[in-house]
């Protein structure tokens, strides 16, 4: 016989509480500084209860990363896997990104900690969770064959927009603590979203920002130049 439904439900609830506490602690302190005992204390359980659900701290960390980035991947797929023009898809993806990070700022902090803590020759743990994003972009790119291509490399666009939001949410409060700046206030998030969308539109505008060649001089000017 299987476990009673009440026990199964309780186990699922405990697992969810562990993931929530671990996500917050990993974002606050980083992987190395966070102990399973810290997670257990925040949940109000024993350390052994965590090991029942997750073999060790690394497995718990991977589960946290999969939850954070997997949820966003699903939202991104919902706005990119459509038949709308690519400009509208990109703008919808940017809006979804800002909204998601605003609702789940741990993503920005985890991302910063992962990149800052990466060592040469040792791929960051996040790398395993980035692959599906590239698969999504490749799938969308295949759908766009035959349409005019965006005038900017997707990697450049993504790094510009994603970097701006990560820094806005995770770094700015620490850089200007005396101003009481809270990037998670709805008004601040909406203002940030408008700004990154404005930047993206300028980057995506065809030929708008390309330098124009200087006007050619008239024939008289050409002849005068030849005589010199």
Beta strands, then each sheet from edge to edge (+ up, - down):
end
